[in-house]
Amino acid sequence: MSSTPCIKCQIGPSVLNSDLANLASESNRVLDSGADYLHLDVMDGHFVPNITFGAPVVKCLRSKVPVGTYFDVHMMVSEPEKWIRDMEDAGCNRFVFHYESTDRPADLIRLVREAGMDVGVVVKPKTPVSVVYPLVDHVDMVLIMTVEPGFGGQKFMTDMMPKVADLRARYPNLDIEVDGGLSPATIDAAAQAGANLIVAGTAVMKSDNPKDVIQQLRDSVNKWLVYKTPA
C-alpha cells in the first residue's frame, strides 16, 4: 500500500461569519492561523433568502490576501451560469454550484471548466445525495450542506451524515466537503462519516484563538480519515 494519501484534510473558514467591514484582515487572520483555503458564500436573495456579496468583493479580497490563497466560492444563486465569467475574473479557484439551481448541470460543469476553474456541486439537506452520482466523475468536489443554506450560525444537522457516509463508501478518493454548524463539538460526526474538507464559520471566525479551533478540526478529521490508494 502506498503511504501517499489520495485525499487529505483541509479546513476552509467561512468568511460570511467574520466582521465583514474588515474582511481582508479577518481573512488574513485565519490564514495565518492555519486555514487551508477561504470559503466565500455568494447569495443573491433569490435562490436563498439572504444577500451577501458578489464578484466585486471577491475580486477586491483577492488583492488583499497572499498570492496563491485558494478561493472556494459557494454560489447560492439562481442561474449560476450567468456569473461564471465574473467569478473567473474575480479570482475564484473553485466554483461550487447548487444542483437545485440548474436544469443542465453537465453543461454548467463544462462552462466552469472552460473558464479555468475547479468545479464543485452541492446539495441542500432535502435533496437526495443520489442526484450527484452521475456528476462525480466530472467534478472536483461534492459539498453536503449540514444546514439549510442562506444564513450562518445554524445548528449542525447530524441527520445529513448518512449522505456523507454514502458518498465516501461509493467514492473513496472523492473530496467531500461539509458546510454548516461545524465546530469542535460536531466535527467528530462529520469526520467519522468521511468528510475531509471542512467549512467552519462561527467556530473559527468568532474565536479568540482560531489557530486552536482549526487544529482541533484537523486533528479530528485526520483521526477518522481512512486513506485509500488507487486500484
JOJO-V890638 format. One record per backbone hydrogen bond with DSSP energy under -1.0 kcal/mol. CO is the residue of the C=O (numbers start at 1). NH is the residue of the N-H. If there is no record, write none. Layout:
co nh
CO NH
CO NH
This chain:
co nh
10 198
11 36
11 37
13 39
14 17
15 18
18 20
19 22
22 26
23 27
24 28
25 29
26 30
27 31
28 32
30 35
31 34
38 72
39 15
40 74
42 76
43 52
48 50
50 45
54 58
55 59
56 60
57 61
58 62
61 64
66 69
70 38
71 93
71 94
72 40
73 96
74 42
74 76
75 77
76 44
79 82
80 83
83 87
84 88
85 89
86 90
87 92
88 91
93 118
94 73
95 120
96 75
97 122
98 101
99 102
104 108
105 109
106 110
107 111
108 112
109 113
110 114
111 115
112 117
113 116
118 95
119 140
120 97
121 143
122 99
123 145
124 127
128 131
129 132
130 133
132 135
132 136
135 138
141 121
142 177
143 123
144 179
146 157
157 160
158 161
160 163
160 164
161 165
162 166
163 167
164 168
165 169
166 170
167 171
171 174
175 142
176 196
176 197
177 144
178 199
179 146
183 186
183 187
186 190
187 191
188 192
189 193
190 194
190 195
196 10
197 178
198 12
200 14
201 205
202 206
204 207
209 213
210 214
211 215
212 216
213 217
214 218
215 219
216 220
217 221
218 222
219 223
220 224
221 225
